[in-house]
């Protein structure tokens, strides 16, 4: 589809996540995995976040859900403390709630290379996550080759002198040349409502189903991290 590669180059990016550190550590961890976006033929942005725990809290209390009248009242008053009281049960903090995944300081290192040419390995130096941006970090990877699958590996630790506390790996593919023509199977989705998830482990049952008819690319069009 020639027009797709010209109008929507980001349609070709793909993220695949695989946590790797099995030994018990005190963190930090990649509880949010990593994401990529803003892809074109020669560059992509990679985003990740460090967390205190390997995954979200699955056993905490559920958030309180205001009814429609309460929503209107809270919107009109715009009082942060009142909004907090109407969503967090008394005696609990946000970090204790079901689904919470608190952030944690630390350093990360990213390595990436073409799947078929691992000798072209590029390693970025250890860098601290930004505590003022919810313990996140972004990299813009440039100088990439079009129509190429890249492997991404990211390590985490308290700092570059300590042992690695977590490891995650995945991949993405850069779009082909804008003038190329080919058939593609792809699926485009947008923001998903967390309270309406129907799979407590994987979020939504549709995720697995989408991989069957659309094995090439699944593209999320909303909620991407801000580009560097």
N, C-alpha and C positions, 0 to 999 in steps of 0.2 A: 504494500500500500504506500505508494510514493508520497501522497499528500500527508499521510500520518507522520512520516519521518521528518517532514519539513515543519508541520504545524505543531506537533506534539512530541518533540524529541524525548521528553521525560517518560514517555510511555514504555521505553525499553528498560527502565531500571527495575531491578528485582532485589529483594532482600531475603536472605535465608539465615536464620539464627541457630546457633548451636553452642550452648554453654559447655565449658570444658573442665573447669576445676572441680574435681570430686572430693579432694581432701578437705577436712574441716579447717576452716580459718576464721578469723575474726573480721574479715572484710578488709577493704570494701569489695562490693560485688557488682555485677552487671544485672541488677534486678529488672531493668527496663530493656535489656538487650541492646541492639543498636539499630539505627535507621539510616536510610540514604535517600537523597532527593536532589532536585535541581540538576539532574544529569543531562549532559549533552554528549557529543561525540568524543570529546577529549577531557571532560572533567566531571566530577561528582562531589557532593557534600556528604560527609559521614558524621553522624551525631550519636553520642552516647551519654550515659549518666551513671554515676556511681551511687550505690545504695548500701545501707547498713545490713540488709538481709538479702539472701539469694533470690527471693521472690516476694510477692505481695503477702500481706497478712490475710489469711483465709478464715481465721477464727474470731476476729474482732466483732464488736457489735455493729449492726447495720446503721446507716445514716437515717436520721429522722426525715420524713418527707412531708413538707408543708402542703396543705391543700390549696386549691386555686385562690380562695379568699386570702389565705395567709401569704401566698406568693405576691399578690397585688399589694398587700399591706407592706411587706418587706421591701418590695421594689420602690414604693412611694417614699418610705422612710429612709432607705439607703443607709441604715445603721449597721456597720460591720459587726458590732457586738451582738445585736439582736439577731442578725442573720446567723451568726455562729450558734447562738443558743437554740435556734429553731432547727438546727441540723445535727448538732453534736449532743448525744445524750449526756446528762449531768454526770460529772465525775470522770469523763473521758477526754482525751486529747485527740486531735486529728491523726497522730501517728499510731494510735491504738485502734483505729476504726478498721472495719472490714475493707479490704482492698488497698490499704495504705502501704506505701513502700518508701519510707523515709530516706532522704539522701545522706551521703557521707563524703567527707573530703578524702583526697588521695590523688595519686598520679596515674596516668595511663600512657601506654605506648601502642602505636598502630603500625602494622606491617601490611603491605599489599603487593600483589604481583599477578601477572597474567597466569591463568590456570595452566596453560600449555607451555609456559616459559618461566618457571619458578626462579631461574637464575637472574631474572630482571627484578628481583626483590628490592623494594624500597622501604626503609624503616625511618619513621619519624621519631624524634627524641622524646623521652619521658616528659610529660607536661601535666601540670596540676589542673584539675577541673575547677570551674569557676563557682565558688560558693555563693556569689551574688546572683547567679543564674541557675539556682537549684541544682548545683553540683554537676553541671553539664559541660560538655566540650564539643566543638565542631572542628573538622578539618575540611579544607577544599583540596581534593586531590586533582592535580592538573597534569598535562602532558600525557594523557592516556591515549590508547589506540582505539579507533572506532571498531564497532562490532566485535568486541573482545570481552570474554568473561574474566573477571578479576576475583581473586581470593582476598579476603580481608581477615586479619587476625589482630585482636586487641587484648593486651594484658593490663591488669590493674594491680596496684599495691599501695600501701600507705605512703611510700615514697620510693624513689629509684634505688635506694640502698637496701630496702627490705625484700623479703621473698614475695613472689607473685601470689596474690590472694584470689584472683579469678582470671579466667581466660575465656574468650568468646570468639567464634569464627563464623564467617558467612561469605556471601559472594554477591556480585552485581555484574550486569552486562551493559556495556556502553552501546548507544544506538549505532546502526550502520550509517554509511555515507548517505546524505540527504537525497541523492539521486538514485539510490538503489530501489528496486521494486521486488517485493516478496509477499507471500501470504502469511498472515499472523493470526494467532488465536490469543485474545487478551480479554481481560475483565477490568472494568473501572469501578471503583467503589469510593464512597466518601465517608464522612464521620459516622461512627457507630456509637449508639447510646449504651454506656456501661450498665446502667440499671436494668436494661432490657436484654442482657445477654442470656442465652439459653444453654450455655455450657459452662459450668463453674470452673473447669480446668482450662479450656482453650478459648473461652469468650463466647463465640458463636458457632453453632453447628455448620453454618453455611461456609465457613472458612475451608474446611476439608473438602466440601462438595465443589467449591470453586476451582480447586486444583485439577479436577478431572476434565471438564470441558475446556478449561483455559490453562493449559500447562506451560505456555510460553511466558506470559507476563500477567501479574496482578498489580494494578496501579491504584494507589490511594491518592485522591485529589485534594484532600484537606488535612489540616492539622499538622503540616510539616514544620519542622524547626525553621526558624528564620535563617536565611542563608548568610554566610559570612560576607 
